[in-house]
């Protein structure tokens, strides 16, 4: 079913439109976004190729298959880094990330608009 076309061709019946932006609940978009975009980027950025199977398992658990499903991507990174430091399969493959990024931790505590514009502003400051 082509939802985009349906929405574009929707015949106006009222003076208002009510829509739901519930990524992963109404529309099944979370899985492909996490598996095909965010997870590979996470593995590449943090140099986790030597343990990519485990990094993928960890990332998808955090973002899709646990009570943290749908958390903000920056909190997901924070959570993933902590779990990587606790899971010996990473250390066994020479991956030692330290479990945290102090600058990310500080930003997550001070910022209330956790998105790319706020992150870019912080980095450029």
C-alpha positions in Angstrom: 0.0 0.0 0.0 1.4 3.4 -1.0 0.7 5.6 2.0 2.4 8.6 0.6 0.2 8.7 -2.5 -2.9 8.2 -0.3 -2.0 11.2 1.8 -1.1 13.3 -1.2 -4.4 12.4 -2.9 -6.5 12.8 0.3 -9.7 14.7 -0.5 -10.2 17.6 1.9 -13.3 17.1 4.0 -12.5 19.2 7.1 -10.6 22.4 7.9 -8.0 20.5 9.8 -6.0 17.3 9.5 -5.0 15.0 12.4 -2.0 12.9 11.8 0.1 10.5 13.9 3.9 10.6 13.9 4.5 7.4 15.7 7.6 5.9 14.2 7.5 2.2 14.5 4.0 2.0 15.9 1.6 3.1 13.3 4.1 2.8 10.5 6.7 0.0 10.5 9.8 2.2 9.9 11.9 1.7 13.0 13.3 -1.6 12.0 14.6 -0.7 8.6 15.9 2.6 9.9 17.8 1.0 12.8 19.1 -2.0 10.8 20.1 -0.3 7.6 21.1 3.2 8.7 21.8 3.8 12.4 23.4 0.4 13.2 26.0 0.4 10.3 26.8 4.1 11.1 27.3 3.2 14.8 29.6 0.3 13.9 31.6 2.3 11.4 32.0 5.5 13.6 33.2 3.6 16.7 35.4 1.1 14.8 33.4 -2.0 15.9 34.0 -4.0 12.7 36.0 -6.7 14.6 32.9 -7.4 16.7 30.2 -6.2 14.3 28.0 -9.2 15.0 27.8 -8.3 18.7 27.7 -4.6 18.1 24.6 -5.2 15.8 23.0 -7.4 18.4 23.6 -4.9 21.1 22.4 -1.9 19.0 19.2 -3.6 17.9 18.5 -4.8 21.4 18.7 -1.3 22.7 16.7 0.3 19.9 14.2 -2.3 18.9 13.9 -5.2 21.3 14.1 -3.9 24.9 12.3 -1.4 27.1 14.6 1.3 25.7 13.0 0.9 22.2 12.5 4.2 20.6 14.8 6.1 22.9 16.6 9.1 21.5 19.6 8.1 19.3 22.1 10.0 21.5 20.8 8.1 24.6 21.1 4.9 22.6 24.8 5.7 21.9 25.4 6.4 25.6 23.7 3.2 26.6 25.6 1.2 23.9 29.0 2.5 24.9 28.3 1.5 28.5 27.2 -2.0 27.5 30.2 -2.5 25.2 32.5 -1.8 28.1 30.7 -4.5 30.2 30.5 -7.2 27.5 33.8 -9.2 27.3 33.3 -10.1 23.6 34.4 -6.6 22.7 37.5 -6.6 24.9 38.4 -10.0 23.5 38.5 -8.5 20.1 40.6 -5.5 21.1 37.8 -3.0 21.5 38.2 -0.8 24.5 36.0 2.4 24.2 36.0 3.3 27.9 32.3 2.9 28.4 31.4 6.5 28.1 31.9 9.8 26.3 32.1 12.6 28.9 31.2 15.3 26.4 28.1 13.3 25.3 27.1 12.7 28.9 27.4 16.4 29.7 25.5 17.4 26.6 22.7 15.0 27.3 22.3 16.4 30.8 22.2 20.1 29.8 20.3 19.9 26.4 16.6 19.6 26.2 16.3 19.5 22.4 18.2 16.4 21.5 18.5 16.7 17.8 21.1 17.4 15.1 20.7 21.2 15.1 21.4 21.4 18.9 24.4 19.0 18.5 25.8 21.0 15.6 25.4 24.2 17.7 27.3 22.6 20.6 30.1 21.3 18.4 30.5 24.7 16.7 30.5 26.6 20.0 
